[in-house]
Amino acid sequence: MATERVNRPPSLPEYPEMILEALDALKQKEGANKSAISKYIESKYGGSDAHSKLLTFHLERMKQSGDLIFVKNNYIKPDPDAPPKRGRGRPPKPKSPVAPGTIFAPPRPRGRPRKDPNAPPTPKKAKTAAPAPSKTGRPRGRPRKVKAQNGAEGS
């Protein structure tokens, strides 16, 4: 960053170099947290007004690029012999190689296809007078309410 070069004296190394040096000097198996790294850099190189912002920026950038690993609030150097970490979720299936010159059709759009405005209208279905009887002989659905007779209410 251009602001970084203006704020710090030219004799100081770059922040990533200072961070890696701090991790080497602290020699903790589980890594070092941000405050320990900051204290080491301030004790060795002196503090500046923008030190905490620059340290936060560079730690985040090094974490994103894979130069540092962030585990349990501590920063550690990645093990060069360790297998690469993969992202969350199921890994993608390996793709078979495609012969050169193969032309693919464009992918189908998602969702229901649109109606053709130039297509002739579809004829309406004629309603049947009565639904087809079911196998049991009863009509479908809930039976209709039976109206109570006037003489049967008082009994």
MIDREN-125781 format. One record per residue: x, y, z of N, C-alpha, C in turn. Coordinates in steps of 0.2 Angstrom, whole numbers, plus 5000, padded with zeros to 4 digits. Atoms other than C-alpha are relative to their C-alpha. Example, Ala and Ser with C-alpha at 12.3 -4.5 7.8 and 13.67 -1.06 7.14 Angstrom:
BEGIN
500449945000506249785039500450065000 499649944999506849955036499650055003 
//
This chain:
BEGIN
500449945000500050005000500450065000 499649945001500650174996500050045007 500149974993500050245014500549965004 499550044996501150105022500750034999 499349985001502750165014500150075002 500049934997502350345019500150005007 500050004993502050305037500649975004 499550034996503450195041500750024997 499349985003505350235039500249944995 499750055006506250155024500449945003 499650054998507350055035499649935003 500450054997505949945042499849954994 500250055005505549775033499250014999 500750005002503849745025499649975006 500350034995502449705037499949925000 500050075000502249525031500749965002 499350034998504149495034500050015008 500049994992503949565052499549955003 500450054997502449455055500349935000 499750075000503349295050500650005005 499549994995504849355060499749995007 500350004994503749375075499849935002 500350074999502949205073500649955001 499450044999504749125072500350025007 499749984994505349225087499649975006 500450024995503849185098500049925001 499950074999504048995095499549965004 500650044997502348935101499749954996 500250055004501748775095499350014998 500749985003499948835094499950064997 500049945003500448995086500050065004 500049944996500349175092499450044998 500649965002498849285093500250074998 499849935003498749465086500350045005 499749954995499149555102500849985001 499350024999500749445105500550024994 499649985006501349485087500150075000 499949935000500949665089500550025005 499549984995501949675105500749994998 499350015002503449595097500250054995 499849965005503449705082500150075003 499949934997503249865093500650005004 499450004996504649805105500650014995 499450005005505849775090500050064996 500049955005505349905078499750075002 500449944998504350035088499350004997 500750005002502550075086499950074996 500249945004501750205074499250015001 500749985000500050285073499549944997 500450045004499350165060500249925001 499750074999500250005067499449955001 500550054999498649915073499649994994 500350015006497749945057500449974994 499650035005499149895046500149935002 499950074998499449735056499449964999 500650035001497649695055499949984993 500150005008497549725036500549944998 499550055003499149615033499949935003 500250074997498649475045499449974996 500650025003496949465036500249984992 499750015007497849475018500449935000 499650065000499049335023499649945002 500550064999497649225030499749984994 500450015006496649245014500549974994 499550035005498249205003500249935002 499850064998498649055013500750005003 499349994997500349125020499949985008 500150014993499549105038499449965000 500650034999498248995045499850025007 500349974994497049055059499649955003 500350054996496648925072499950025007 500149994992495848955089500350075002 499849934999496149145088500850015000 499349995001498049115084500249994993 499750005007499049135068500649955000 499450045001500248995063500250004993 499850015007501248955048499849944997 500350065002500548825037500649954999 499550055000501548655037500149994992 499950015007502348635020499849934998 500250075001502048445021499349985000 500750014999500248455025499650004993 500450005006498948415012499650074999 500449945000498048565005499350005003 500750004997496448615014499550014994 500549995005494948605003499450045004 500649964998493348705005499549965003 500550044997491748665013499649974995 500450035005490548545005500349944997 499750065004490748394994500450034994 499649985005492148404982499749994993 500350025007491648414963500349944997 499850065004491748264952500550024995 499549985005493248254941499750004993 500349995007492848304923500449964995 499750045005493248194909500350054994 499849965005494348274895499650004994 500449995006493448344880500450004994 499650005007494048314862500050084998 500049935003494648484854499550004994 500549995006493348554842499349985002 500750024998491848494852499650065001 500549944999490348614851499549985004 500550024996489148614865499450054999 500649965000487348674865500050045006 500049964994486948814876499649975005 500450034995486248764893499350025000 500749985000484348754895499950055006 500249954995483648904905499649965006 500450034994482948864922499350025000 500849984999481048864926499649974994 500550025005479548834915500150044994 499949965006479748884897499450054999 500549955001478749034891499649984995 500450025005477249024881500250034993 499849975007477449054862499450054998 500649955002476349214858499749994994 500350015007476149164840499649934999 500350075001475448984844499350015000 500750005000473648954841499749985007 500350014994472448954856499849925001 500250074999472148774863499350005002 500750014999470348714863499949995007 500250014993469448714880499749935000 500250074999469048544887499250015002 500750004999467148504887499949975007 500150034993466548474905499549954999 500450055000465748314908499450015005 500649994996464048304916500149975007 499950034994464448184930500749975001 499450045000466148124936500049935000 500050075000466647954933499949965007 500150034993466047834947500749965002 499450034997467447774958499949925001 500050075000467847594961499549975006 500450024994466947594978499250024999 500749985001465347674971499850075004 500249944997465447824982500350064997 499749945003465848004976500650025004 499349984997467548084980499850055005 500049944995467848194995499549995006 500450014994466848225011499350004998 500750005002465048185011499650065002 500449944999463748325010499649995007 500450004994462848375026499349984999 500750015001461148305028499650045005 500449964997459848425033499549965005 500450034994458948385050499350014998 500849995001457048355049499850035006 500249964995456048465060499749955006 500350044995455148325070500649965003 499550044997456848235074500450045005 499549964995457648375084499849995007 500250014993456548355099500149945003 500050064997456748175102500649985004 
//
